[in-house]
Amino acid sequence: MSPDTFDEFNASEILISRFNAWRKLTLLDAVALEADIPAAEQNGYQPQALSSSLESVVIQQMAWMTAWRIGRYAHNSLLAQPFYLNAPQKDTAGLEEEKRQYDIKFNAWRNQLDLARKDRPGWQDTIEQGPPDYDPTNGQYQLREAAREFEHDYRNWLRDVNGNPAEKVIQVALDGVLKHPVYRLNGDDENKEYEQMRKEGDYHYARLFSDRLGTGTRKEPEAQLLALFDQQIHDSRAWFVQSTLGGREPWGGYFRYRMIYCGSKANKQVQLIYVEGKAVGAPQLDPPLLFIVESRSGEERVTEVQKVRELASGQVEVLTPGSMLPASHEPGLIAARESARIRAERHQQAQLAIAQKMSEWNSKNIG
């Protein structure tokens, strides 16, 4: 291996130590926690069979990450941390100039695309790759917004998005050109995940922090894990989406586990809402459509209403529980069945239309 290649992929001893602390705390079982990382692993990675399932490992790892977020975000120790102080942040004038330069580059690319001879083979090869979505250099602001969002969710405060906090509306555009099914997560599963992640995060908080102010622990290996989260882990969000929307992601959240697939099955229940150009429960409406979920907070509970609006006519169809398909752990199977049903229905309608046309032609030309 050349020296340049070695330097490029070399990892510091500090990072190795912190990563091994993460392995011990989030992957290995209780017996392994009592021992140090085997000496053999100092000279290379040695895979180790785990007694836990993938789902339980994800839950354990997210418990530690949630505990870190509680300390840094919910307990407001973020602003004094080096990763926040060193985050890139332009002032107002700098952000305006950055956006101006981006617009110049984007418009030049659009002009090049418009002038391209699209009738020639391989014309795409003559076009430069388009610029990514605009992502302003405002890292500190983004971290503050992340902390604000997490604190609102953690303390079960209503987020100040989508207007009136007592009446939140989520709208998803369903265009007729979509090629793949669209699903919605089961709300009951989301509520259970929130309660579990919050409880697990509170439990692990006392192992990462020594007080309610977010002061880090000095106990090992927890202190190594805290340093890894503070200095090496990038707690990322799709901030370019926030820049495009002009606000935080309305469907995003910190209290959700990853969806895990195994063949045709998933570990979360999802509800099919769109397939084959049709909204499930409102087959008479034609795309483009708007899928609307309205949540209203009453005195005792939150009620939810699902609607579909046809953009061309403005017609609105309220979806009833009986018209919707049930949530399922097999999204692919549900989509395949509904797709086959819709195609069979279209085929039958086409046959009836042809038969009617033939009958009209016969009546006119033979009768």
BALOBA-1460 file (C-alpha; in Angstrom, 3 decimals):
// residues 367
<rec num="1" residu="m" x="0.000" y="0.000" z="0.000"/>
<rec num="2" residu="s" x="1.373" y="3.390" z="-0.978"/>
<rec num="3" residu="p" x="1.966" y="6.016" z="1.747"/>
<rec num="4" residu="d" x="-0.656" y="8.305" z="0.176"/>
<rec num="5" residu="t" x="-3.303" y="5.569" z="0.247"/>
<rec num="6" residu="f" x="-2.389" y="4.667" z="3.820"/>
<rec num="7" residu="d" x="-2.671" y="8.283" z="4.946"/>
<rec num="8" residu="e" x="-6.025" y="8.696" z="3.205"/>
<rec num="9" residu="f" x="-7.618" y="5.730" z="4.972"/>
<rec num="10" residu="n" x="-5.690" y="5.857" z="8.237"/>
<rec num="11" residu="a" x="-7.763" y="6.385" z="11.397"/>
<rec num="12" residu="s" x="-6.442" y="7.960" z="14.578"/>
<rec num="13" residu="e" x="-6.031" y="5.881" z="17.714"/>
<rec num="14" residu="i" x="-8.511" y="8.181" z="19.470"/>
<rec num="15" residu="l" x="-11.201" y="7.455" z="16.887"/>
<rec num="16" residu="i" x="-10.501" y="3.714" z="17.070"/>
<rec num="17" residu="s" x="-10.853" y="3.797" z="20.846"/>
<rec num="18" residu="r" x="-14.125" y="5.711" z="20.665"/>
<rec num="19" residu="f" x="-15.518" y="3.427" z="17.974"/>
<rec num="20" residu="n" x="-14.699" y="0.350" z="20.055"/>
<rec num="21" residu="a" x="-16.469" y="1.966" z="23.014"/>
<rec num="22" residu="w" x="-19.520" y="2.385" z="20.789"/>
<rec num="23" residu="r" x="-19.307" y="-1.292" z="19.819"/>
<rec num="24" residu="k" x="-19.125" y="-2.413" z="23.429"/>
<rec num="25" residu="l" x="-22.050" y="-0.302" z="24.577"/>
<rec num="26" residu="t" x="-24.411" y="-0.717" z="21.636"/>
<rec num="27" residu="l" x="-23.597" y="-4.095" z="20.068"/>
<rec num="28" residu="l" x="-22.045" y="-6.522" z="22.529"/>
<rec num="29" residu="d" x="-23.955" y="-8.364" z="25.229"/>
<rec num="30" residu="a" x="-23.580" y="-8.029" z="28.996"/>
<rec num="31" residu="v" x="-20.783" y="-10.597" z="29.185"/>
<rec num="32" residu="a" x="-18.697" y="-8.718" z="26.628"/>
<rec num="33" residu="l" x="-19.218" y="-5.465" z="28.517"/>
<rec num="34" residu="e" x="-17.202" y="-6.831" z="31.412"/>
<rec num="35" residu="a" x="-14.133" y="-7.396" z="29.239"/>
<rec num="36" residu="d" x="-12.022" y="-5.177" z="27.039"/>
<rec num="37" residu="i" x="-12.016" y="-5.474" z="23.274"/>
<rec num="38" residu="p" x="-9.994" y="-8.644" z="22.542"/>
<rec num="39" residu="a" x="-6.328" y="-8.031" z="21.929"/>
<rec num="40" residu="a" x="-6.578" y="-9.720" z="18.538"/>
<rec num="41" residu="e" x="-8.799" y="-6.889" z="17.335"/>
<rec num="42" residu="q" x="-6.002" y="-4.390" z="17.843"/>
<rec num="43" residu="n" x="-4.433" y="-5.725" z="14.635"/>
<rec num="44" residu="g" x="-7.609" y="-5.884" z="12.584"/>
<rec num="45" residu="y" x="-11.356" y="-6.208" z="12.715"/>
<rec num="46" residu="q" x="-12.687" y="-9.531" z="13.918"/>
<rec num="47" residu="p" x="-16.412" y="-10.158" z="13.285"/>
<rec num="48" residu="q" x="-18.340" y="-11.316" z="16.314"/>
<rec num="49" residu="a" x="-21.641" y="-13.166" z="16.311"/>
<rec num="50" residu="l" x="-24.366" y="-11.271" z="18.141"/>
<rec num="51" residu="s" x="-27.128" y="-12.802" z="20.197"/>
<rec num="52" residu="s" x="-29.519" y="-9.918" z="19.470"/>
<rec num="53" residu="s" x="-31.787" y="-9.382" z="16.483"/>
<rec num="54" residu="l" x="-31.275" y="-6.483" z="14.094"/>
<rec num="55" residu="e" x="-34.398" y="-4.728" z="15.422"/>
<rec num="56" residu="s" x="-33.215" y="-4.903" z="19.040"/>
<rec num="57" residu="v" x="-29.757" y="-3.626" z="18.084"/>
<rec num="58" residu="v" x="-31.312" y="-0.627" z="16.309"/>
<rec num="59" residu="i" x="-33.415" y="0.094" z="19.407"/>
<rec num="60" residu="q" x="-30.326" y="-0.071" z="21.623"/>
<rec num="61" residu="q" x="-28.253" y="2.185" z="19.379"/>
<rec num="62" residu="m" x="-31.031" y="4.753" z="19.057"/>
<rec num="63" residu="a" x="-31.442" y="4.787" z="22.843"/>
<rec num="64" residu="w" x="-27.868" y="6.081" z="23.210"/>
<rec num="65" residu="m" x="-28.303" y="8.591" z="20.384"/>
<rec num="66" residu="t" x="-31.568" y="9.826" z="21.896"/>
<rec num="67" residu="a" x="-29.860" y="10.220" z="25.278"/>
<rec num="68" residu="w" x="-27.188" y="12.369" z="23.606"/>
<rec num="69" residu="r" x="-29.851" y="14.476" z="21.891"/>
<rec num="70" residu="i" x="-31.651" y="14.965" z="25.203"/>
<rec num="71" residu="g" x="-28.466" y="16.324" z="26.766"/>
<rec num="72" residu="r" x="-27.381" y="18.509" z="23.873"/>
<rec num="73" residu="y" x="-30.771" y="19.547" z="22.455"/>
<rec num="74" residu="a" x="-33.488" y="19.279" z="25.117"/>
<rec num="75" residu="h" x="-31.267" y="20.450" z="28.006"/>
<rec num="76" residu="n" x="-29.697" y="23.240" z="25.935"/>
<rec num="77" residu="s" x="-26.009" y="22.379" z="26.318"/>
<rec num="78" residu="l" x="-25.582" y="22.690" z="22.538"/>
<rec num="79" residu="l" x="-24.439" y="26.317" z="22.363"/>
<rec num="80" residu="a" x="-21.249" y="25.726" z="24.374"/>
<rec num="81" residu="q" x="-20.066" y="22.704" z="22.382"/>
<rec num="82" residu="p" x="-17.115" y="22.960" z="19.949"/>
<rec num="83" residu="f" x="-19.044" y="21.219" z="17.152"/>
<rec num="84" residu="y" x="-21.612" y="24.031" z="17.299"/>
<rec num="85" residu="l" x="-19.090" y="26.862" z="17.673"/>
<rec num="86" residu="n" x="-17.071" y="25.526" z="14.722"/>
<rec num="87" residu="a" x="-20.089" y="24.942" z="12.454"/>
<rec num="88" residu="p" x="-19.887" y="27.100" z="9.280"/>
<rec num="89" residu="q" x="-22.220" y="30.086" z="9.401"/>
<rec num="90" residu="k" x="-22.440" y="33.022" z="6.994"/>
<rec num="91" residu="d" x="-24.032" y="36.333" z="7.922"/>
<rec num="92" residu="t" x="-27.054" y="37.726" z="6.060"/>
<rec num="93" residu="a" x="-24.961" y="39.431" z="3.379"/>
<rec num="94" residu="g" x="-22.877" y="36.297" z="2.868"/>
<rec num="95" residu="l" x="-25.967" y="34.113" z="2.499"/>
<rec num="96" residu="e" x="-27.481" y="36.501" z="-0.051"/>
<rec num="97" residu="e" x="-24.283" y="36.484" z="-2.122"/>
<rec num="98" residu="e" x="-24.054" y="32.696" z="-1.877"/>
<rec num="99" residu="k" x="-27.634" y="32.364" z="-3.144"/>
<rec num="100" residu="r" x="-26.941" y="34.817" z="-5.980"/>
<rec num="101" residu="q" x="-23.935" y="32.800" z="-7.138"/>
<rec num="102" residu="y" x="-25.978" y="29.592" z="-6.956"/>
<rec num="103" residu="d" x="-28.753" y="31.119" z="-9.084"/>
<rec num="104" residu="i" x="-26.209" y="32.204" z="-11.715"/>
<rec num="105" residu="k" x="-24.791" y="28.685" z="-11.924"/>
<rec num="106" residu="f" x="-28.233" y="27.070" z="-11.970"/>
<rec num="107" residu="n" x="-29.581" y="29.384" z="-14.690"/>
<rec num="108" residu="a" x="-26.502" y="28.751" z="-16.842"/>
<rec num="109" residu="w" x="-27.110" y="25.010" z="-16.548"/>
<rec num="110" residu="r" x="-30.801" y="25.454" z="-17.443"/>
<rec num="111" residu="n" x="-29.869" y="27.480" z="-20.524"/>
<rec num="112" residu="q" x="-27.425" y="24.788" z="-21.587"/>
<rec num="113" residu="l" x="-30.158" y="22.182" z="-21.157"/>
<rec num="114" residu="d" x="-32.679" y="24.214" z="-23.179"/>
<rec num="115" residu="l" x="-30.210" y="24.698" z="-26.060"/>
<rec num="116" residu="a" x="-29.200" y="21.040" z="-26.240"/>
<rec num="117" residu="r" x="-30.045" y="19.137" z="-29.441"/>
<rec num="118" residu="k" x="-32.243" y="16.496" z="-27.863"/>
<rec num="119" residu="d" x="-32.828" y="14.812" z="-31.232"/>
<rec num="120" residu="r" x="-29.216" y="13.630" z="-31.339"/>
<rec num="121" residu="p" x="-28.171" y="10.314" z="-29.769"/>
<rec num="122" residu="g" x="-26.269" y="10.696" z="-26.515"/>
<rec num="123" residu="w" x="-27.169" y="14.372" z="-26.113"/>
<rec num="124" residu="q" x="-27.216" y="13.948" z="-22.325"/>
<rec num="125" residu="d" x="-23.454" y="13.341" z="-22.380"/>
<rec num="126" residu="t" x="-22.893" y="16.912" z="-23.600"/>
<rec num="127" residu="i" x="-24.680" y="18.433" z="-20.596"/>
<rec num="128" residu="e" x="-22.897" y="19.072" z="-17.334"/>
<rec num="129" residu="q" x="-24.378" y="17.496" z="-14.245"/>
<rec num="130" residu="g" x="-26.943" y="19.834" z="-12.725"/>
<rec num="131" residu="p" x="-26.172" y="21.564" z="-9.430"/>
<rec num="132" residu="p" x="-27.641" y="20.023" z="-6.266"/>
<rec num="133" residu="d" x="-30.501" y="21.678" z="-4.406"/>
<rec num="134" residu="y" x="-29.431" y="24.902" z="-2.743"/>
<rec num="135" residu="d" x="-28.011" y="24.263" z="0.729"/>
<rec num="136" residu="p" x="-26.995" y="27.527" z="2.435"/>
<rec num="137" residu="t" x="-23.945" y="27.768" z="4.678"/>
<rec num="138" residu="n" x="-25.777" y="28.249" z="7.962"/>
<rec num="139" residu="g" x="-24.711" y="25.282" z="10.073"/>
<rec num="140" residu="q" x="-25.227" y="26.983" z="13.427"/>
<rec num="141" residu="y" x="-28.771" y="28.021" z="12.547"/>
<rec num="142" residu="q" x="-29.550" y="24.493" z="11.378"/>
<rec num="143" residu="l" x="-28.273" y="23.003" z="14.636"/>
<rec num="144" residu="r" x="-30.376" y="25.439" z="16.660"/>
<rec num="145" residu="e" x="-33.429" y="24.501" z="14.605"/>
<rec num="146" residu="a" x="-32.671" y="20.803" z="15.136"/>
<rec num="147" residu="a" x="-32.413" y="21.362" z="18.884"/>
<rec num="148" residu="r" x="-35.644" y="23.338" z="18.882"/>
<rec num="149" residu="e" x="-37.514" y="20.642" z="16.988"/>
<rec num="150" residu="f" x="-36.173" y="17.842" z="19.178"/>
<rec num="151" residu="e" x="-37.017" y="19.715" z="22.384"/>
<rec num="152" residu="h" x="-40.585" y="20.306" z="21.178"/>
<rec num="153" residu="d" x="-41.015" y="16.608" z="20.411"/>
<rec num="154" residu="y" x="-39.255" y="15.434" z="23.584"/>
<rec num="155" residu="r" x="-41.350" y="17.617" z="25.885"/>
<rec num="156" residu="n" x="-44.472" y="16.748" z="23.884"/>
<rec num="157" residu="w" x="-45.026" y="20.356" z="22.892"/>
<rec num="158" residu="l" x="-46.965" y="21.017" z="19.709"/>
<rec num="159" residu="r" x="-44.623" y="22.138" z="16.959"/>
<rec num="160" residu="d" x="-45.277" y="25.637" z="15.657"/>
<rec num="161" residu="v" x="-45.601" y="24.542" z="12.029"/>
<rec num="162" residu="n" x="-48.515" y="24.386" z="9.607"/>
<rec num="163" residu="g" x="-50.280" y="27.412" z="11.117"/>
<rec num="164" residu="n" x="-52.661" y="26.859" z="14.028"/>
<rec num="165" residu="p" x="-50.965" y="24.373" z="16.417"/>
<rec num="166" residu="a" x="-54.362" y="22.950" z="17.368"/>
<rec num="167" residu="e" x="-55.105" y="22.067" z="13.745"/>
<rec num="168" residu="k" x="-52.189" y="20.634" z="11.775"/>
<rec num="169" residu="v" x="-52.494" y="19.699" z="8.118"/>
<rec num="170" residu="i" x="-50.158" y="17.425" z="6.178"/>
<rec num="171" residu="q" x="-50.525" y="17.480" z="2.402"/>
<rec num="172" residu="v" x="-48.860" y="15.070" z="0.000"/>
<rec num="173" residu="a" x="-49.088" y="15.652" z="-3.752"/>
<rec num="174" residu="l" x="-49.946" y="12.486" z="-5.674"/>
<rec num="175" residu="d" x="-49.073" y="13.021" z="-9.318"/>
<rec num="176" residu="g" x="-50.252" y="10.738" z="-12.091"/>
<rec num="177" residu="v" x="-46.674" y="10.178" z="-13.293"/>
<rec num="178" residu="l" x="-45.647" y="8.374" z="-10.091"/>
<rec num="179" residu="k" x="-44.504" y="4.878" z="-11.005"/>
<rec num="180" residu="h" x="-44.349" y="3.354" z="-7.533"/>
<rec num="181" residu="p" x="-46.902" y="2.870" z="-4.751"/>
<rec num="182" residu="v" x="-47.102" y="5.433" z="-1.960"/>
<rec num="183" residu="y" x="-47.542" y="4.356" z="1.649"/>
<rec num="184" residu="r" x="-48.307" y="6.025" z="4.947"/>
<rec num="185" residu="l" x="-46.900" y="4.848" z="8.271"/>
<rec num="186" residu="n" x="-49.365" y="3.520" z="10.813"/>
<rec num="187" residu="g" x="-49.972" y="6.261" z="13.390"/>
<rec num="188" residu="d" x="-50.371" y="3.744" z="16.227"/>
<rec num="189" residu="d" x="-46.847" y="2.433" z="15.584"/>
<rec num="190" residu="e" x="-45.464" y="5.983" z="15.581"/>
<rec num="191" residu="n" x="-46.974" y="6.715" z="18.994"/>
<rec num="192" residu="k" x="-45.531" y="3.515" z="20.447"/>
<rec num="193" residu="e" x="-42.102" y="4.290" z="18.985"/>
<rec num="194" residu="y" x="-42.183" y="7.776" z="20.472"/>
<rec num="195" residu="e" x="-42.943" y="6.491" z="23.964"/>
<rec num="196" residu="q" x="-40.305" y="3.763" z="23.726"/>
<rec num="197" residu="m" x="-37.534" y="6.022" z="22.371"/>
<rec num="198" residu="r" x="-38.253" y="8.711" z="24.958"/>
<rec num="199" residu="k" x="-38.227" y="6.201" z="27.821"/>
<rec num="200" residu="e" x="-35.015" y="4.516" z="26.620"/>
<rec num="201" residu="g" x="-33.342" y="7.892" z="26.048"/>
<rec num="202" residu="d" x="-34.173" y="9.071" z="29.564"/>
<rec num="203" residu="y" x="-32.747" y="5.854" z="31.003"/>
<rec num="204" residu="h" x="-29.445" y="6.119" z="29.124"/>
<rec num="205" residu="y" x="-29.142" y="9.862" z="29.766"/>
<rec num="206" residu="a" x="-27.810" y="9.242" z="33.279"/>
<rec num="207" residu="r" x="-24.958" y="7.184" z="31.811"/>
<rec num="208" residu="l" x="-23.824" y="9.903" z="29.387"/>
<rec num="209" residu="f" x="-24.374" y="13.007" z="31.531"/>
<rec num="210" residu="s" x="-23.782" y="13.749" z="35.197"/>
<rec num="211" residu="d" x="-26.450" y="16.418" z="35.745"/>
<rec num="212" residu="r" x="-29.495" y="18.091" z="34.196"/>
<rec num="213" residu="l" x="-27.314" y="20.763" z="32.592"/>
<rec num="214" residu="g" x="-25.785" y="18.369" z="30.085"/>
<rec num="215" residu="t" x="-22.388" y="18.016" z="31.763"/>
<rec num="216" residu="g" x="-20.655" y="15.002" z="30.268"/>
<rec num="217" residu="t" x="-19.756" y="11.958" z="32.330"/>
<rec num="218" residu="r" x="-16.129" y="11.006" z="33.016"/>
<rec num="219" residu="k" x="-16.896" y="7.332" z="33.447"/>
<rec num="220" residu="e" x="-15.498" y="4.933" z="30.831"/>
<rec num="221" residu="p" x="-16.487" y="3.742" z="28.290"/>
<rec num="222" residu="e" x="-19.474" y="6.119" z="28.334"/>
<rec num="223" residu="a" x="-17.202" y="9.176" z="28.157"/>
<rec num="224" residu="q" x="-15.635" y="7.790" z="24.976"/>
<rec num="225" residu="l" x="-19.067" y="7.308" z="23.436"/>
<rec num="226" residu="l" x="-20.084" y="10.862" z="24.350"/>
<rec num="227" residu="a" x="-16.912" y="12.192" z="22.713"/>
<rec num="228" residu="l" x="-17.687" y="10.145" z="19.577"/>
<rec num="229" residu="f" x="-21.165" y="11.671" z="19.334"/>
<rec num="230" residu="d" x="-19.827" y="15.180" z="19.986"/>
<rec num="231" residu="q" x="-16.819" y="15.135" z="17.698"/>
<rec num="232" residu="q" x="-17.233" y="12.442" z="15.045"/>
<rec num="233" residu="i" x="-20.931" y="11.671" z="14.476"/>
<rec num="234" residu="h" x="-22.782" y="13.985" z="12.086"/>
<rec num="235" residu="d" x="-26.365" y="14.211" z="13.333"/>
<rec num="236" residu="s" x="-27.658" y="14.922" z="9.863"/>
<rec num="237" residu="r" x="-30.995" y="16.111" z="8.551"/>
<rec num="238" residu="a" x="-32.034" y="16.933" z="4.979"/>
<rec num="239" residu="w" x="-31.386" y="20.648" z="5.399"/>
<rec num="240" residu="f" x="-31.466" y="21.261" z="1.644"/>
<rec num="241" residu="v" x="-35.125" y="20.208" z="1.851"/>
<rec num="242" residu="q" x="-35.673" y="22.789" z="4.576"/>
<rec num="243" residu="s" x="-34.153" y="25.462" z="2.357"/>
<rec num="244" residu="t" x="-36.442" y="24.452" z="-0.511"/>
<rec num="245" residu="l" x="-39.598" y="24.327" z="1.632"/>
<rec num="246" residu="g" x="-38.765" y="27.434" z="3.651"/>
<rec num="247" residu="g" x="-39.202" y="25.539" z="6.911"/>
<rec num="248" residu="r" x="-38.566" y="22.304" z="8.708"/>
<rec num="249" residu="e" x="-39.593" y="18.972" z="7.220"/>
<rec num="250" residu="p" x="-43.285" y="18.627" z="8.100"/>
<rec num="251" residu="w" x="-43.149" y="14.805" z="8.071"/>
<rec num="252" residu="g" x="-39.738" y="14.363" z="9.682"/>
<rec num="253" residu="g" x="-39.023" y="13.561" z="13.293"/>
<rec num="254" residu="y" x="-36.380" y="12.326" z="15.708"/>
<rec num="255" residu="f" x="-38.555" y="9.757" z="17.484"/>
<rec num="256" residu="r" x="-38.823" y="7.138" z="14.762"/>
<rec num="257" residu="y" x="-36.941" y="3.916" z="14.135"/>
<rec num="258" residu="r" x="-35.667" y="2.938" z="10.720"/>
<rec num="259" residu="m" x="-37.858" y="0.741" z="8.555"/>
<rec num="260" residu="i" x="-36.265" y="-2.709" z="8.245"/>
<rec num="261" residu="y" x="-37.138" y="-5.010" z="5.344"/>
<rec num="262" residu="c" x="-36.709" y="-8.768" z="5.127"/>
<rec num="263" residu="g" x="-37.791" y="-10.052" z="1.754"/>
<rec num="264" residu="s" x="-41.361" y="-8.883" z="1.175"/>
<rec num="265" residu="k" x="-41.986" y="-8.108" z="4.845"/>
<rec num="266" residu="a" x="-41.292" y="-4.964" z="6.887"/>
<rec num="267" residu="n" x="-41.018" y="-4.464" z="10.625"/>
<rec num="268" residu="k" x="-43.485" y="-1.544" z="10.512"/>
<rec num="269" residu="q" x="-47.079" y="-1.456" z="9.398"/>
<rec num="270" residu="v" x="-47.753" y="0.842" z="6.453"/>
<rec num="271" residu="q" x="-50.981" y="1.781" z="4.712"/>
<rec num="272" residu="l" x="-51.193" y="1.919" z="0.923"/>
<rec num="273" residu="i" x="-52.638" y="5.274" z="-0.194"/>
<rec num="274" residu="y" x="-51.733" y="5.443" z="-3.918"/>
<rec num="275" residu="v" x="-51.095" y="2.923" z="-6.675"/>
<rec num="276" residu="e" x="-51.621" y="2.714" z="-10.461"/>
<rec num="277" residu="g" x="-52.456" y="6.427" z="-10.669"/>
<rec num="278" residu="k" x="-55.340" y="6.106" z="-8.198"/>
<rec num="279" residu="a" x="-55.827" y="7.131" z="-4.582"/>
<rec num="280" residu="v" x="-56.966" y="4.155" z="-2.538"/>
<rec num="281" residu="g" x="-60.485" y="4.858" z="-1.293"/>
<rec num="282" residu="a" x="-61.216" y="7.515" z="-3.939"/>
<rec num="283" residu="p" x="-60.993" y="5.687" z="-7.299"/>
<rec num="284" residu="q" x="-63.309" y="8.127" z="-9.084"/>
<rec num="285" residu="l" x="-60.833" y="11.018" z="-8.731"/>
<rec num="286" residu="d" x="-58.161" y="11.513" z="-11.385"/>
<rec num="287" residu="p" x="-54.595" y="12.753" z="-10.815"/>
<rec num="288" residu="p" x="-52.985" y="15.061" z="-10.046"/>
<rec num="289" residu="l" x="-54.326" y="14.620" z="-6.524"/>
<rec num="290" residu="l" x="-53.631" y="16.008" z="-3.078"/>
<rec num="291" residu="f" x="-53.692" y="13.611" z="-0.127"/>
<rec num="292" residu="i" x="-54.617" y="15.563" z="3.004"/>
<rec num="293" residu="v" x="-54.373" y="14.525" z="6.658"/>
<rec num="294" residu="e" x="-55.955" y="16.913" z="9.161"/>
<rec num="295" residu="s" x="-55.246" y="16.440" z="12.876"/>
<rec num="296" residu="r" x="-57.405" y="18.354" z="15.317"/>
<rec num="297" residu="s" x="-56.642" y="18.498" z="19.038"/>
<rec num="298" residu="g" x="-59.763" y="18.317" z="21.168"/>
<rec num="299" residu="e" x="-60.161" y="18.485" z="24.917"/>
<rec num="300" residu="e" x="-59.599" y="14.776" z="25.421"/>
<rec num="301" residu="r" x="-58.031" y="13.369" z="22.255"/>
<rec num="302" residu="v" x="-56.679" y="14.092" z="18.789"/>
<rec num="303" residu="t" x="-58.915" y="13.256" z="15.840"/>
<rec num="304" residu="e" x="-57.653" y="12.663" z="12.314"/>
<rec num="305" residu="v" x="-59.446" y="13.155" z="9.008"/>
<rec num="306" residu="q" x="-58.054" y="11.927" z="5.669"/>
<rec num="307" residu="k" x="-59.147" y="13.514" z="2.400"/>
<rec num="308" residu="v" x="-58.221" y="13.430" z="-1.290"/>
<rec num="309" residu="r" x="-58.634" y="16.515" z="-3.488"/>
<rec num="310" residu="e" x="-58.708" y="16.435" z="-7.288"/>
<rec num="311" residu="l" x="-56.657" y="19.477" z="-8.287"/>
<rec num="312" residu="a" x="-58.291" y="19.973" z="-11.691"/>
<rec num="313" residu="s" x="-61.880" y="20.150" z="-10.411"/>
<rec num="314" residu="g" x="-61.369" y="20.902" z="-6.729"/>
<rec num="315" residu="q" x="-63.581" y="17.950" z="-5.803"/>
<rec num="316" residu="v" x="-62.824" y="16.580" z="-2.326"/>
<rec num="317" residu="e" x="-63.484" y="13.032" z="-1.160"/>
<rec num="318" residu="v" x="-63.365" y="12.237" z="2.569"/>
<rec num="319" residu="l" x="-61.859" y="8.804" z="3.114"/>
<rec num="320" residu="t" x="-63.731" y="6.559" z="5.525"/>
<rec num="321" residu="p" x="-62.063" y="3.702" z="7.433"/>
<rec num="322" residu="g" x="-64.106" y="1.248" z="5.384"/>
<rec num="323" residu="s" x="-62.799" y="2.604" z="2.077"/>
<rec num="324" residu="m" x="-59.128" y="2.396" z="3.072"/>
<rec num="325" residu="l" x="-56.982" y="-0.709" z="3.016"/>
<rec num="326" residu="p" x="-55.742" y="-1.918" z="6.424"/>
<rec num="327" residu="a" x="-52.150" y="-1.304" z="7.468"/>
<rec num="328" residu="s" x="-49.877" y="-4.260" z="6.782"/>
<rec num="329" residu="h" x="-46.376" y="-5.600" z="7.410"/>
<rec num="330" residu="e" x="-46.270" y="-6.735" z="3.747"/>
<rec num="331" residu="p" x="-46.457" y="-3.533" z="1.682"/>
<rec num="332" residu="g" x="-45.338" y="-5.166" z="-1.554"/>
<rec num="333" residu="l" x="-48.006" y="-7.858" z="-1.378"/>
<rec num="334" residu="i" x="-50.776" y="-5.336" z="-0.638"/>
<rec num="335" residu="a" x="-49.649" y="-3.106" z="-3.522"/>
<rec num="336" residu="a" x="-49.458" y="-6.056" z="-5.930"/>
<rec num="337" residu="r" x="-52.983" y="-7.183" z="-5.054"/>
<rec num="338" residu="e" x="-54.452" y="-3.695" z="-5.383"/>
<rec num="339" residu="s" x="-52.550" y="-3.097" z="-8.621"/>
<rec num="340" residu="a" x="-53.870" y="-6.362" z="-10.092"/>
<rec num="341" residu="r" x="-57.420" y="-5.463" z="-9.041"/>
<rec num="342" residu="i" x="-57.211" y="-2.003" z="-10.659"/>
<rec num="343" residu="r" x="-55.745" y="-3.408" z="-13.887"/>
<rec num="344" residu="a" x="-58.436" y="-6.085" z="-14.085"/>
<rec num="345" residu="e" x="-61.093" y="-3.435" z="-13.539"/>
<rec num="346" residu="r" x="-59.612" y="-1.249" z="-16.287"/>
<rec num="347" residu="h" x="-59.437" y="-4.233" z="-18.635"/>
<rec num="348" residu="q" x="-63.097" y="-5.016" z="-17.985"/>
<rec num="349" residu="q" x="-64.077" y="-1.381" z="-18.569"/>
<rec num="350" residu="a" x="-62.129" y="-1.354" z="-21.838"/>
<rec num="351" residu="q" x="-63.879" y="-4.542" z="-23.001"/>
<rec num="352" residu="l" x="-67.297" y="-3.059" z="-22.171"/>
<rec num="353" residu="a" x="-66.424" y="0.137" z="-24.042"/>
<rec num="354" residu="i" x="-65.333" y="-1.847" z="-27.117"/>
<rec num="355" residu="a" x="-68.493" y="-3.949" z="-26.990"/>
<rec num="356" residu="q" x="-70.630" y="-0.821" z="-26.778"/>
<rec num="357" residu="k" x="-68.821" y="0.779" z="-29.733"/>
<rec num="358" residu="m" x="-69.263" y="-2.403" z="-31.775"/>
<rec num="359" residu="s" x="-72.950" y="-2.496" z="-30.899"/>
<rec num="360" residu="e" x="-73.392" y="1.132" z="-31.972"/>
<rec num="361" residu="w" x="-71.516" y="0.495" z="-35.236"/>
<rec num="362" residu="n" x="-73.621" y="-2.588" z="-35.997"/>
<rec num="363" residu="s" x="-76.845" y="-0.708" z="-35.301"/>
<rec num="364" residu="k" x="-75.811" y="2.106" z="-37.624"/>
<rec num="365" residu="n" x="-74.365" y="0.060" z="-40.498"/>
<rec num="366" residu="i" x="-76.254" y="-3.230" z="-40.418"/>
<rec num="367" residu="g" x="-79.590" y="-2.457" z="-38.878"/>
